[in-house]
């Protein structure tokens, strides 16, 4: 959710903090703030403002704080409305400490009552302010260092946190800690350190990073270096990783929005997710996360897929493919509901957890439950070093690259690509896919990136179609078979970025209720590419036509049947029906994008949303 940054070293920290917040603004944009240890005075300068990072800069004006250590925060509100008072950083009663926080302190109310009894007064509605008061109280009570106070205080905390703290009394010190919320430390030169929620603010300064683990506290000193301890005071020897991310990947590169850039990056992101895993020459797929644990997959009686949002839609696509290719029963679960219904998890289950960020709190909680029950957990995520990549038994990275737009596009198709490879590999190894069909699907999958590139050439036409629906208030997306999840995803994209109410349904379910919504103003978008039940889909289209709905049909290239029925036709390159979602979703992404732009919406930062959902 929220984005946090920090710096300590010899450089002026304010520009670093601001640039870092701009990089992380996709994680939350309800408010922004910075705290800087003044370079010459024993005090902390704090500036914070409701709104976006630019609003903060306008608020600061010419009063830019001066110092070589500081912290910054961009907020997605959980406790308390978005306003100046609830914006981070927060201080305690003495004003010596400043803290930023991503996560939720679940027992903050009981902590607050206890602190109020001891004379603490609170000015905000946030759980974060309670935590910094607690740390101050512990330091005063125990007469200990701020680092020790953080360790002691965090033992009393229930919930999730990634925090960073500076102390006016120790301007050469920066403290960070995490539990169930991501935190990365960038290691610069000569005791120079950067911290951030993810690597995007760090990559332009250093390729060397440390991923903090749960219940670890990092103490960074401008002269004495870095020390990491856990809450039990055991010293941790950190592992330094080298980032593969390039600075160009987190810039717009001439596109008006990150979302549009990321839609156009899909030919490459799909290809990169295939690269090194599939060989046409050898007619094989190799995925170490499966090959090294083949006994668990071979003996699996069931596959459970857990995910949220767009990743859940990718899981639905995988359900069709795994059951078709591998003949293993599959259940797709919302991670947010999974552990609250006393689910049946067996040791011979394989659980696939899907998350773009690798930090989705609900998915992480479901993973832990599945592991407790002895299931084999396989992760599919996009971010190297993320919590899911470290907590799963095995897994595969998608290679979509950084996705800055809040509404997921290229991450979705990269997930489907990896899940398709999994289904093909498991199906082949279990003997349910003939060599002939396996090889044909490899050829078709290899051709997908170029076909996506061809689809993108229709962008201007899709933009013209979008003009007809700019003022719509509702929309219905319909698809059958493997394209039903695409209908769900198309509807979600429209909701997320244009704020038009939209629903996705299986085409045949339309007449069991949604058909009542259809009138002369209602756009109905059909995913109607050629497949085994195409004739049934045509019948569903005729039902909508008879009731006056405004029809948009995605059809296989060369289709003539629907031109007389649909108001608008978008042709999609032909492919095997199992791979159709990799193509059919692209026009729906573009359609949503253009409608949102025409409505004046901020497509990269839609209201009330954040990129990484690290709270439950």
DRENRO-984569 format. One record per atom (N, C-alpha, C): x, y, z. Coordinates in steps of 0.1 Angstrom, whole numbers, plus 5000, padded with zeros to 4 digits. Layout:
BEGIN
XYZ...
//
This chain:
BEGIN
500849885000500050005000500950125000501150185012501950305012503350285007503950395003505350384999506250455008507350395012508350465021509750465015510450575018511850585013512650645025513950625024514850685034516250685028517050775034518450795029519250835041520550785042521550835050522850825043523650925044524950925037525451065037526251105027526851235026526151335016525151285009524351365000523251445006522851545000521651615004520451525002519751485013518751385012517351425006517051555007515651595002515451554988516251594978515951554964515851404962516651324970516551174969515251134974514751184985513451144991512351184981512351304976511251344967511251254954512351234948512451144936511951004940512350954951511850824956510350814958509750924963508350924965507650934952508251004942507651004929507650874922508750794925508850664919507750564926507450594939506650504946505150554947504850664940503550714942502450624938502750524929501750424926501250344937502050344948501650264960500650334969500350464966499450544974499650684972498550764971498650904967497650984974497250944987496351024995497051145002498351125005499151235011500651195010501451295012502951275011503651355022504751315026505551385036506951345037507751435043509251405045509651455059510651385064511251435077512751425074513451535078514951545075515551585088516651515092517551565103518351685098518051795104518751915100520251905101520951955091522351925089523151995100522752115105523452195115522852205129521552165130520852185142520352045147520152045160519651925167518151915166517551905154516151905152515751835139514451795138513951735126512951835119513151855106512251935098511251835092509951865094508851785088507951865080507751815068506751875058505851765054504551785055503551685050502351745045501651685035500551745029499551645023498251675025497251595018497451605003497251494995497351504981498651424976499051464964500151394958501551454961502551394956503951444959504051594954503451624943503551764938502951854948501851814954501251904965502151924976502951824980503951834990505051934986505551924973506552014968506052164968504752174964504152314965504152364979503852274988503752315002505152355008506152285004507552305009508052445003507752464990508152594984509652604984510052724989511552754990512152715003511352655012511852615025512352475025513052435015513552295014514452255026514152145032514952105044516352065039517252085048518652055045519251955055519651845050520251735058520751615050521451535057522051415050521351285054520351295062519551175066518051215067517151135062515751165062514951045057513651065059512650965055511451035048510750955039509651015031508550905030507350955028506150865028505150915018504550825010503350855003502250755007501150805010500150735018498950675010498550555013497250505010496550485023495450565025494850575038494250445043494450405055493750295062493150335075493950395084493350445096493350605096492050655095491950795094491850845080491050955078490851005064492151065059492251085046493351155040493351305043494251345052494351485054495751515059496051645062497351685066497751625079496851615088497251565102497551415101496851345094497051195093498251155084498651255076499851225067501051195075501951105070503251075076504251175071505351195079505751125091505051165103505051085114504551115127505551125137505351205147506251225158505551185171506351175182505751155195505751285203505451275216505251395224506551485225507651425225508951505227509351565214508851515203509251575190510651535185511251445192512651405188512651295178511651215177511551105168510551125157510851085145509951085134509950945127508750905123508550775118507550765106507850685097506950655086506650505087505450465081504950325083504050285071504350165067503450095058502949965065501649945065501049835072499949875081499549775089498449805099498849745112498749825123498949785136497649745142497449615143496049565147495649595161496649595170496349625184496549765188496449855179496749995182495850055192494550015192493650075201494050045216494349925219494749885233496049955236497049965227498250035229498050185232497050245224496750385225496250415239495250325244494650355257495750345268496650245267497650235277498650355277498950405265499850525264499150645269497850665266497050775271497050775287497050665292497050645307498450705312499450685304500850735308501050875303500050945299500251085296500451125282500351025273500551055259499251115253499351215244498251275237498451255222497451225215497551195201496751305193497351335181496751445173496051385160496451255157495951195144495051085147494451025137493650905138494450775134495750785132496450675127497050585137497150455133497850355141499350385141499850455131501350485131501750575142500950675145501250765156501350695169500450595171500550515183501850435184502350385173503650315174504850395177504850515172506050605175505950655189504750675195504650705209505050585217504750465213505150345221506650335221507350355210508750355209509350455219508850575218509350685227509150645242507950585245507750545259508650435263508950335255509850235258511250285260511650375252513050435253513150505266512150585270512150655282512150565294511250465294511050375305512250285307512850235297514050145298515350215298515350355295516550425294517550365285517150325273517950255263518150335250518850285241519050345228517850345220517750425210516550415201516450285194517550225190517550095183517049995192517449995205516949895214515449915217515050045218513650075220512750025209513250035197512449975185512349825187513349755190513349615191512349575202512349645213511549605225510049635221509849755215508449795213507749705202508549665192507949585182507449445187508049405198507549275204506149295209505649415212504349435217503349455206503749465193502949505182502349375175501049385172500449285164500049345151500349275140499949325127501149335118501049425108502049425097502749565098504049575095504649705094505949695086506249805079507549835074507749985079508750005087508850135093510350185091510450325092511750385092511650505102512750515109512750615120514050695120513950825122515150905125514950975138516051005144516151065158516951195157516351305162517051435162518251425170518251345180519451335189520651255182520251175172521351095165521151115150521551225145521351255131522051165121523051095126523751005118523150855118521950845122521350715124520050705116519750595110518550565103518150425107516950405112516550265116515350225108515350095104514250045096513949905101512649865100512249735104511049685096510749555095509649505088509049385094507749365091507049245093505849245084505849155074504749135065504449255056505349345055505349455046506749465040506849495027508149485021509049605025510349575025511349675028512749635022513249725014514549695007515549795011516749755013517849845017518849845005519149965000520149984990521450014996522549944992523849964998524650044989524950174992525750254984527250244988527950344986529450354989529650425003530650375010531150445022530050475032529350365037528350385047527150475042526750455030525650525024524550425021523350455026522250355026520950425021520150345013518850385009517850285014516650325017515650225020514350265012513550165009512350185001511450065002510150084998509249974998509549874987510049924976510549834966511849894959512349834949513649874944513649994935512350034930512350134920512950274924512950314937513650444940515150424941515650294942517050274946517850244933517250194923518050144912518950244905518650374905519450474899520650504907520750464920521850494929522750384931522250264932523050144935522350014930523049924925522449794921522449694933523049724944523249634955522149654966521349544968520249564978520249444987519649474999519349375009517849375011517249255011515749235014515649195028515049285036514849255050513849145052514049055061513048955064512148995076511148925078510248955089510948965103510549065111511049085124512549105125513049175114514349215114514449375115515449415123515649565125516949595120517049695110518249735104518649875110519849885115520450005120521550055111521350165104522250225095522850345100524250345101524950465107525950515097525950655096526750715086528250695087528650655099530050625101530350485105529350415111529650285117529050175108528350205097527850105088526550045092526249925088524949855089524949745098524049735107523849615116522349575115522149445113520749385113520649285124519549305132519249205143517749175142517449055147516049025148515449065161514249045164513649095176514149025188514748905186515448835197516848875199517248975192518649045193519748955187519348865179520348785172520848865160522148875158522748945147522548865134522148935124521848865111522848915101523448815094524448845083523648855070523548975065522648995053523248945040522348905031522848865018522548985008523549025001523449134991523149074978522049134972521649094959521849204949522049164936522349264926521049284917520549404916519349434909519649414894518649354887518649344872517849454866517149534874516249634868517049754862516549804851517149914844516250044847516950164848516250284851515150314840515450274827514550304816513150224819513250114826511950044828510950114837511450214845510550274854510250424850510550454837510250584831509250564820508550674816507450654807507850634792509050674789509650644776508850704765508350824767507650894756506150874756505650774763504150744764503450844773502250874771501450964779501250914793501050784794500850714807501650584808501950554820502650424823501750304818500450314820499550204816499650184801499650284793499750264778501150204775502150254781503550204779503550054782502950014793502949874797502049784788500949844783500149764773501049734761501749834757502649824745503849734747504249714760505349634763505049484763503849444761503449304763504049214753504249244740505049154732506349114738507049214744508349174750508249104763507249144772507149084785506648934783505748914774505348774771506548694766507348744757508548684752509548654763509748754771510748734782510248634792508948614794508448514803508548374797508648364784508948234777510348204776511148304774512648294771513348204782514148114777514848024786514047914792512747904790511947804795511347704784511247754772510647684762511647674750511747564744512647544732511847474721511647534710510947474699511847364693513147394692514147304686514147164693514047174707514147054714512747004718511747074714510347044718510247014733510647114741510547094755510347224763509847204775509747314784510447274797511347364802512047334814511747444824511247404836511047504847511547434860512647494865513247424876512347414888511547514890510647504902509647384902509347334890508547214888509447094887510447094879511346984877511946934890512347024898513046984911512046934921510846954919509846904929508746814922509146744911508246674903507346574911507946514921507146414928505946474934505946604938504746664944503746694933504146734921503246754910502646624905503546524904503146394898502046334907502146344920501246284929500146374934500046494929499046584933497646534930496746534940495346494937494546624934495046734936494346864934495246974934494947074926495747204926494747314931495247384941494547504946495247624941494547724935495147844930494547954939495448034945495048144954495648274949494748374948495148504943494148604946494348734942493448844944493448924931492248994928492149084917492449024904493249094896493649054883494348924883495248894894495948774895494948654896493748674903492748574904492148544890492048644882491548614868492548534861493848554862494848474856494748334861494448314874494248184880493048114874492048184870490848114864491248064850492048144843492548094830493347964832494247964842495047844845494147724849493047744855492147634858491747564846491347634836490947574823492047494817493247554817494447494810494947374818495047384831495547274839494647154838493347174839492347064838492347004824492547084814492547034801493846954798494947024801496246964797496746854807496546884819497146794830496146694836494846724834493746644840493946624855494146744861494246744876493046844880492246804890491246894894491847024900491247134896491747264901490647344907490947414918490047514925490747644926490047754922490647884922489947964934490748014943490248074955490648214956489748304961490148434965490948424978492248474977493048464989492448535001491648634999491048715010490048635017489448535011488348455017488948315021489948275015490448135017490548085031491248165039491648115052490548145063489448205059488448245068487248145067487348045059486247945058486647805062487747795070488247665074488447575062489247615053489447535040490047395042489747305034490347175034491547175026492747155032494047155025494647025029495146955019495746825021497146825018497946735024499346725021499646695006498746624999499046594985498446704976498146814981497746934973498947014968498847064956499747164952499047304952499547404958498947534959499747634950499147694941499847794932499347934937500248014942499948144947500448254937499548334932499848434922499748574927500748654925500748794929501748874921501348984915502349064908503449114917503049174928504049234937504849134945504149014947504748924957504648964971503849064974503649114987502149124992501249074984499849084987499549015000499049085010498949035024498048915025496848915018495948805019496548685012497248695002497948584995499048525004499748615010500848565019500248485031499148535036498548465047498048325043497448315031496948195026498148095024499248145019500448065017500847995030500848075040501348025053500447925059499147945057498147835061498347705053498547725040498747605032500047525036501047595039502347535043502147465056501447525065501147465078500447325077499647315066498847195064499647095055500847125051501747035044501647035029500847125024500747135009502047195003502347164991503447214983502947344977503647454980503247594976504247644965503647674954504447724942504047864940504947954939504748104937504848144923504048234918504148304905504048454908505248514907505248664910506248734901506148864902506948944892508149014899508149024912509149104918510249014925511449024921512548944926512748984941512948884950513148914964511948944972510748934966509548964973509248854983508248884992507948795003507448664998506648664988506048534982507148454976508148514969509248444963510048374974510048424986510948374997510148275005508848285006508048205015507548075008507448074995506947954988508047844987507547724985508547614984509347614971508647664961509347674948508447784940508947804927508147904920508747944907508148034900508648094888508348244888509348324884509148464882508548484868507548574868507248634855508348734852508448764839509448864836508848984829507849034835507149154830507949284831508849284841509549414844508649494853509149604858508349684867507049734861505949724868504649764864504249884873504250004868504050124875502550154875501850144864500450164864499650074874498750134881498050064892497249954886496549974875495749874868496749784861496649654865497649564859497349524844498349524836498149484822499149384818500449424817501449334812501749224822501549254835501749154845500649034843499449074839498448974837498848874826499248934815499548844803500848764806501748824814502948744818502548634827501648654837501148554845500548434837499648474828499048374820500148294812501148364807502248294799502848194808503248224820503948134829503048024833501748054836500847944839500547854828500547904816500447814804501547724803502747774805503947684805503847574815503347614827503247514837502247404833501047444828500047354823500647264812501347314803501947234792502947134797503847184806504847094812504246984820503347014829502746914837501946814829501146864819500346784810501246684802502346734797503246654789503946544798504446584810505146494819504146384824502846424826501946324831501346234820501646274808501246184796499846214791499246334795497946364790497846454778499046504774499146584762499946494752499346474740500046404730501246494725502246424720503446494715503046594704502046544695501646634684500946764689500046744699499346864704500346954712501246894720502246964727503047054718503546994707504447064698503647174691502447144688501647254681501347374690501147344703500947454713502147534715503347464715504547534716504747634705504447594693504547674681503647794682502447764686501447874688501847974698502347924710502748014721503948094716504848044709505948114704505548234695504448214688503948314679503148424686502748414698501948504705502548644706503748664709504248804710504048884697504348824686504148894673502748924670501848834674500448854672499848964681500448974693500149094702500549224695501749214690502249334682501249374671500749274664499749304653498549364659498049314670496849364677497049514680498249554685498449684690498349784678498449744666498349824654496849874653495949814660494549854659494149954670495150004676494950104687494050224683494350274671493550394666492050354665491850234659490450194657489750174670490450114680489850094693489550224700490450324698490150454703488950514697488650494685487450544678486250474684486350344687485250274693484950334707486050364714485950414728485150544728485150624718484450754718482950734720482450624715481050594716480550554730481450524739481150474752481650564763482150684760482750774770481750804781480550814778479550864787478650744793479050624790478250514795478350504810477350454816477250434831477450294835477150204826477250054829477749984816478349874818478849784807478849644811478549554801478549414804479549344795480449264801481449184793481149044794481048974783480648834782481648754774481948634779482848534773482548394777482948294770482748154774484048084774484047974781485247894782486447974788487547964782488748024787488648174785487748224777487548374776486648434786485948344794485148404805486048484815487248434819488048514828488548644821488648644808488948764800487848864802486648824801485448914803485548974817485848894827485948944840487049054841488249024835489349114835489049244827488349234816487949354809487049444817486049384824485149454832485949524844486849454850487649504861488449624856489049624844489849734839489049854837487849834832486949954830486550014843486249934853485849984866487050054873488249994872489350054879489750194875489750214862490350334857489350434851488150394848487150494842486050514852485950434862484850444872483450424866483450344855482150304850481850164856480650144861480250014866480249914854480849804857480949694846480949564853480349464846480249324851480749234840481449134845481849024836481048894839480548824829479748714831480048604820479848474823479848384812478648414803478948404790477848444781476548384783476548254786475348174788474548214801475248274810474648314823473948454821474148514810473548644808472048644810471448534805469948524805469448494819470348464828469848434842469948554851469648674845469648794853470148914846471448924842472049044836471249094824470649004817469849044805468849154808468449164820467449264825468049404824469349414824470049544823470149604809469949524799470249564786469149654780469649764775468749854768469549924757469050024750469650084738470950164742471250184755472450254759473550164764473150044766474049954773475149894764476449924766477449854758477649704763477649614754477849474757479049424749480049394756481349354749481449194749481449134738481548994737482948954733483448854740484748794735484248664727484348674714483648574706484648514695485848484699486748424690486348274688486948224677486548084673486947984683486047894688486347794697485247684695485247584704484347474703482847514705482647624712481347664715480947804708481647834697481447954691479947974687479347874682477947884677477047924689477347874701476547904713476748054716477948104714478248244717477448334707477348294694476548364684475148374689474548264694473248274699473048374710474048374719473948474730474048614725474848644714474948774708473548814702472948714696471648744690470548784700470648724712469748754723469948904727471248944728471449084731471049184720471249144708470849224697469349244696468649134700467149144700466649244710467449274720467049364731467649504730468349524718468849664715470149704721470849614727472149644733473149684723474049774727475149814718476249714718476449644707477349534707478749564702479749524709481149524705481549374706482149324695482549184694483949164690484649094699486049054696485948924688486448914676486248794668487648754662487748634658488948584651489048644637490248674633490548744621489848674609489148744601488448694589486948654592486548674604485148634608484148734601483248674593482248764586480848754593480648644601479248624606478748734615479548794623479148894633479049034628479549064616479549204611478149254610477149174607475849224606475049224619475649174629475049174643475649274652476949294652477649374661477749514655477649614664477949754660479349784657480249714665481649734663482349594663483349574655484049454654485549484656486149404665487649404666488149264663489049264653489549134649490849094657490848974661491948924669492648814660494048814659494748704652494348564657494248474647493848344651494948274659494548194668495548104676494747994682495447894688494747784695493847844706492647794707491647854717492147854731493047764735493647764748494447894751495047944740495948064742495248194739493948194736493248314732493348424742493248394755493348504765494548604764495648544759496848634757496548734746495648714738495348804727494048884730493048824734491748884736491748994746492548984756492549084767493149214763494049214752494749334748493749444743492849414734491949514730491049574741490749484751489949534763490749624771492049604773492949694780492949834773493049824760493149954752491750024753490749954752489350014752489150084766489450014777489350084790490250204791491450194786492450304787491850424780491450414768490950524760489650584766488750504771487550554777487950634789488850584797489250654809489950794806490750794796491450914792490451024788489450974779488451064775487551124786487451044797486651094808487451174818488751194815489551284823490051214836490151084836490551004847492050994847492650974859494050954860494250804859494650754848494650614845495750544853496850614856497950554863497750544878496950644883496650644897495150664900494450554897492950564899492650584913491450654916491150684929490950564938491350584950491150484961491950354960492750344949493550214947494950234949495650124951497150124952497650004945498950004942499449894934499649774942500249784953500549664961499649664974498849564975497849564987498549484998499149555007499949485018499149485031497849525030497049515042495849415039495249365050494149275048492849345050
//
